[in-house]
Amino acid sequence: MPTIPPVTLNNGVEIPQIGLGVFLVPDAETKQAVSSALDVGYRHIDTAMIYENERAVGAAIAESDIPRDALFVTTKCWNSDQGYDEALAAFEASRDLLGLDYVDLYLIHWPVAAKDRYVDTWKAFEQLYADGRVRAIGVSNFQPPHLQRLLDETETVPAINQVELHPWLQQREVRAFDAQHGIVTEAWSPISRGEKLADPTLQQVAAKHSVTPAQVILRWHLDLGNVIIPKSVDKDRMAANLDLFTIRLDEDDHAKIGALDEGSRVGPDPDDMDG
C-alpha cells in the first residue's frame, strides 16, 4: 500500500496530497466507493453538501477500522447557504450527515460574487475554526480578486484554494497568487474528466515511462505541488491513481505538458457562476 505524502497547510495541518473526489458519484454508490478507496490506501476524501452523498461518505468512514485522526475529510458550503448564520447552519447539517465530531477542511464552494456574501461566509468559517469544529478552512474556485478581498477584509488566510486545474487549464495566475500568499492549490478535475487522454503528447510521454496518460497527468500535478482529488468508483483505477511514486517526469516531459495549456474548462467559469 503506497504512502501518500502530506502537504503542510499554512496553519500546520497536514493534508494527504492525493484524495478521492466523489463529485457526481450517486449516493447509492458512494459508500462502496469510499470503502474501496480506504482499502487501497486513500486517507483523504473530498465531498460537498451539493453532491448529496455526505451521509454515505460518513457511513463508509464509520464502518472502517481506520482511526479518525488518520483520515482527512473535506466538505463544502454551497452557494445558497452563503452568509454568516446560513454558513454556520450549513456546516452543522454537513457534520450531522457525515456523523463526525469535526471536519478536517471546510471550503466555500464558489465565490458567487454577484451575491456578495462570501466575506460574511468566510467570517463564519473563521468562527468554526476558532471553535475547533474544523481543522482548516479554505475556498474553492476563487480567483485572485476574490482571494485579495478576503485578505483585505478578514483575519485568516485560506489554507487551500481548490480550482479546476489540468494540463489544458493550468491556472498559472491563480497558482502564483496562491503560492505568494501561502495558500495550497488543490486541483479538481485533475485529468479533465478523462476527455483528452488520447492526446498524442500525453500518449508519447506515457509510452516513454510505461505508464498511462492519466498517471502522467497526476504525476505532473504532484511535481507542481498541487493536492489532487481524482474521482473513480473503480477499485483498480483508484489503485492506479495512487501508483505514481516511481514515475519520474523530466524537464522535457514538463515542457511538453506545459505547452498543452489552452485555457479550456470542463466546469463553469467562476466569474460567471452567480447562483
C-alpha positions as CSV (number, residue, x, y, z in Angstrom):
1,M,0.0,0.0,0.0
2,P,1.5,3.3,-1.0
3,T,2.4,6.0,1.5
4,I,0.8,9.2,0.3
5,P,3.0,12.2,1.1
6,P,1.4,15.1,3.0
7,V,1.3,18.7,2.1
8,T,1.5,21.1,5.1
9,L,-1.1,23.9,5.2
10,N,-0.4,27.4,6.4
11,N,-1.7,26.5,9.9
12,G,0.5,23.4,10.2
13,V,-2.2,20.9,9.4
14,E,-1.2,18.2,7.0
15,I,-3.4,17.1,4.1
16,P,-2.6,13.9,2.0
17,Q,-1.6,15.1,-1.4
18,I,-3.9,12.6,-3.1
19,G,-7.5,12.2,-2.2
20,L,-10.7,10.7,-3.6
21,G,-13.3,13.1,-5.1
22,V,-16.9,11.9,-5.0
23,F,-18.5,14.6,-7.3
24,L,-21.3,13.0,-9.4
25,V,-20.9,9.7,-7.5
26,P,-24.5,8.7,-6.8
27,D,-25.3,8.3,-3.1
28,A,-26.1,4.6,-3.5
29,E,-22.6,4.0,-4.9
30,T,-20.6,6.4,-2.7
31,K,-20.3,4.1,0.4
32,Q,-18.7,1.3,-1.6
33,A,-16.5,3.7,-3.5
34,V,-15.2,5.3,-0.3
35,S,-14.7,1.9,1.3
36,S,-12.8,0.7,-1.7
37,A,-10.6,3.8,-1.6
38,L,-9.8,3.3,2.0
39,D,-8.9,-0.3,1.3
40,V,-6.3,0.6,-1.4
41,G,-4.7,3.4,0.7
42,Y,-6.6,6.6,0.4
43,R,-6.9,8.6,3.6
44,H,-8.4,11.8,2.1
45,I,-12.0,12.1,1.0
46,D,-13.5,15.2,-0.7
47,T,-17.3,15.7,-0.7
48,A,-19.7,18.6,-0.6
49,M,-23.3,19.3,0.5
50,I,-24.4,19.8,-3.1
51,Y,-23.1,16.3,-4.0
52,E,-25.9,14.8,-1.8
53,N,-23.6,11.9,-0.7
54,E,-22.2,13.2,2.6
55,R,-24.2,10.6,4.6
56,A,-22.7,7.8,2.5
57,V,-19.2,9.1,3.0
58,G,-19.8,9.1,6.7
59,A,-21.2,5.6,6.7
60,A,-18.1,4.3,5.0
61,I,-15.8,6.0,7.5
62,A,-17.9,4.7,10.4
63,E,-17.6,1.2,9.2
64,S,-13.8,1.5,8.6
65,D,-11.4,0.4,11.3
66,I,-9.1,3.3,10.4
67,P,-8.6,5.8,13.3
68,R,-10.4,9.1,12.7
69,D,-7.2,11.1,13.2
70,A,-5.6,9.1,10.3
71,L,-8.3,10.4,7.9
72,F,-8.8,13.8,6.2
73,V,-12.4,14.7,5.3
74,T,-13.3,17.8,3.2
75,T,-16.8,19.2,2.6
76,K,-18.1,22.4,1.2
77,C,-20.6,25.2,1.8
78,W,-23.0,25.5,-1.2
79,N,-23.9,28.9,-2.8
80,S,-27.4,29.0,-1.4
81,D,-26.0,28.6,2.1
82,Q,-23.7,31.6,2.0
83,G,-24.0,34.3,4.7
84,Y,-22.8,34.2,8.3
85,D,-25.7,32.5,10.0
86,E,-26.5,30.4,7.0
87,A,-23.0,29.0,6.7
88,L,-22.9,28.1,10.4
89,A,-26.2,26.2,10.0
90,A,-25.0,24.5,6.7
91,F,-21.8,23.3,8.4
92,E,-23.8,21.7,11.2
93,A,-26.0,20.0,8.7
94,S,-23.0,18.6,6.8
95,R,-21.3,17.5,10.0
96,D,-24.5,15.7,11.1
97,L,-24.8,13.9,7.7
98,L,-21.1,12.9,7.9
99,G,-21.5,11.8,11.5
100,L,-18.2,13.4,12.5
101,D,-17.2,15.3,15.6
102,Y,-15.1,17.6,13.4
103,V,-14.4,18.2,9.7
104,D,-10.8,18.5,8.6
105,L,-11.3,21.1,5.8
106,Y,-14.4,23.2,5.1
107,L,-14.5,25.2,1.8
108,I,-16.6,27.9,0.3
109,H,-17.7,26.1,-2.8
110,W,-17.9,29.2,-5.2
111,P,-17.4,32.9,-4.6
112,V,-20.7,33.8,-6.3
113,A,-19.5,37.4,-6.3
114,A,-22.9,38.7,-7.6
115,K,-24.5,37.7,-4.2
116,D,-21.6,39.5,-2.4
117,R,-21.8,37.1,0.6
118,Y,-18.5,35.3,0.6
119,V,-16.8,37.7,3.0
120,D,-19.6,37.1,5.6
121,T,-19.4,33.4,4.9
122,W,-15.7,33.5,5.5
123,K,-16.2,35.2,8.8
124,A,-18.5,32.3,9.8
125,F,-15.7,29.9,8.7
126,E,-13.3,31.8,10.9
127,Q,-15.7,31.2,13.9
128,L,-15.9,27.5,13.1
129,Y,-12.1,27.3,13.0
130,A,-11.8,29.2,16.3
131,D,-14.3,26.8,17.9
132,G,-12.3,23.8,16.8
133,R,-15.2,22.4,14.7
134,V,-12.8,22.4,11.6
135,R,-9.1,21.9,11.5
136,A,-8.6,24.1,8.4
137,I,-10.7,26.4,6.3
138,G,-10.4,27.3,2.6
139,V,-12.1,28.2,-0.6
140,S,-12.9,26.7,-4.0
141,N,-13.0,28.3,-7.4
142,F,-11.7,31.6,-6.1
143,Q,-9.9,33.9,-8.5
144,P,-7.1,36.3,-7.3
145,P,-9.5,39.3,-6.8
146,H,-11.8,37.2,-4.6
147,L,-8.8,36.0,-2.6
148,Q,-7.4,39.5,-2.3
149,R,-10.7,40.7,-0.8
150,L,-10.6,38.0,1.9
151,L,-7.0,39.0,2.7
152,D,-8.1,42.7,2.9
153,E,-11.3,42.3,4.9
154,T,-10.8,39.3,7.2
155,E,-8.2,37.8,9.6
156,T,-7.5,34.4,8.2
157,V,-5.6,33.4,5.0
158,P,-7.3,30.5,3.3
159,A,-5.4,27.2,3.7
160,I,-6.4,25.9,0.3
161,N,-7.9,27.2,-3.0
162,Q,-9.5,24.2,-4.8
163,V,-9.8,25.0,-8.5
164,E,-10.3,23.3,-11.8
165,L,-6.8,22.5,-12.9
166,H,-5.4,20.2,-15.5
167,P,-2.9,20.4,-18.4
168,W,-5.5,22.2,-20.6
169,L,-6.3,24.8,-17.8
170,Q,-3.0,25.3,-15.9
171,Q,-4.2,28.3,-13.8
172,R,-0.7,29.9,-13.7
173,E,-2.0,33.2,-12.4
174,V,-4.1,31.5,-9.6
175,R,-1.2,29.2,-8.7
176,A,1.2,32.1,-8.5
177,F,-1.2,34.2,-6.3
178,D,-1.8,31.2,-4.0
179,A,1.9,30.5,-3.7
180,Q,2.7,34.1,-2.9
181,H,0.2,34.1,0.0
182,G,0.9,30.6,1.4
183,I,-2.3,29.1,0.0
184,V,-2.1,25.5,-1.2
185,T,-3.6,24.9,-4.7
186,E,-5.8,21.9,-5.0
187,A,-7.0,20.6,-8.3
188,W,-10.4,19.3,-9.0
189,S,-11.0,17.5,-12.3
190,P,-7.2,16.9,-12.4
191,I,-7.4,14.8,-15.6
192,S,-10.1,17.0,-17.3
193,R,-12.6,14.2,-16.7
194,G,-10.6,11.9,-18.9
195,E,-11.7,13.7,-22.0
196,K,-8.3,14.2,-23.6
197,L,-6.3,11.1,-22.5
198,A,-5.8,10.3,-26.2
199,D,-3.8,13.5,-26.7
200,P,-0.6,12.5,-28.7
201,T,1.7,14.4,-26.4
202,L,0.4,12.6,-23.4
203,Q,0.5,9.2,-25.2
204,Q,4.1,9.9,-26.1
205,V,5.1,10.8,-22.5
206,A,3.2,7.8,-21.1
207,A,4.8,5.4,-23.5
208,K,8.2,6.7,-22.6
209,H,7.6,5.9,-18.9
210,S,5.5,2.7,-19.5
211,V,2.5,4.2,-17.6
212,T,-0.9,5.5,-18.5
213,P,-1.7,9.1,-19.7
214,A,-3.8,9.6,-16.5
215,Q,-0.8,8.6,-14.4
216,V,1.4,11.1,-16.3
217,I,-1.1,13.9,-15.6
218,L,-1.4,13.0,-11.9
219,R,2.4,12.8,-11.5
220,W,2.7,16.2,-13.2
221,H,0.3,17.7,-10.6
222,L,2.4,16.2,-7.8
223,D,5.5,17.7,-9.2
224,L,3.8,21.1,-9.3
225,G,3.0,20.7,-5.6
226,N,-0.8,20.5,-6.2
227,V,-3.1,18.5,-4.0
228,I,-5.3,16.3,-6.2
229,I,-8.6,14.6,-5.9
230,P,-9.1,12.3,-8.9
231,K,-12.6,10.7,-9.0
232,S,-13.2,7.0,-9.6
233,V,-15.6,4.3,-8.4
234,D,-13.4,1.5,-9.9
235,K,-11.1,0.0,-7.3
236,D,-8.3,-0.9,-9.8
237,R,-8.4,2.6,-11.2
238,M,-8.2,4.0,-7.7
239,A,-5.1,2.0,-7.0
240,A,-3.6,3.1,-10.3
241,N,-4.2,6.7,-9.4
242,L,-2.1,6.1,-6.3
243,D,0.7,4.3,-8.2
244,L,2.6,7.5,-9.0
245,F,5.7,7.4,-6.9
246,T,8.0,5.6,-9.1
247,I,7.3,7.9,-12.1
248,R,9.9,10.5,-12.7
249,L,9.0,13.1,-15.3
250,D,11.9,15.1,-16.6
251,E,12.2,18.7,-17.8
252,D,11.3,17.7,-21.4
253,D,8.2,16.0,-20.2
254,H,7.2,19.0,-18.2
255,A,7.8,21.3,-21.1
256,K,5.6,19.2,-23.4
257,I,2.8,19.1,-20.8
258,G,3.2,22.8,-20.1
259,A,2.6,23.5,-23.8
260,L,-0.9,21.9,-23.7
261,D,-2.4,24.8,-21.8
262,E,-5.3,26.3,-23.8
263,G,-7.5,27.8,-21.1
264,S,-10.3,25.3,-21.7
265,R,-12.7,24.4,-18.9
266,V,-14.9,21.4,-18.2
267,G,-16.7,23.2,-15.5
268,P,-18.2,26.7,-15.0
269,D,-16.1,29.9,-15.1
270,P,-16.1,31.3,-11.5
271,D,-16.7,34.8,-12.9
272,D,-19.9,33.5,-14.5
273,M,-21.2,31.4,-11.5
274,D,-23.9,33.5,-9.9
275,G,-26.4,31.0,-8.5
